[in-house]
């Protein structure tokens, strides 16, 4: 069986595909809800968080601050995280 996070990704793709029927999209929405509630999904995501390198995360937040296509809300969030990490 594939990782629940990969399954969620597939269902999200189906929801956003204009060639998929509304019935199938509704099925995907329900499947996402069920997968999100599954403890295995939470464990998988927790493992992803443990593997992240804080230096690379900080670089991403700094890039967010300079990106003109990013909302002010997202920039404020990135700034807050960087301040909390004393990464300026």
Beta strands, then each sheet from edge to edge (+ up, - down):
end
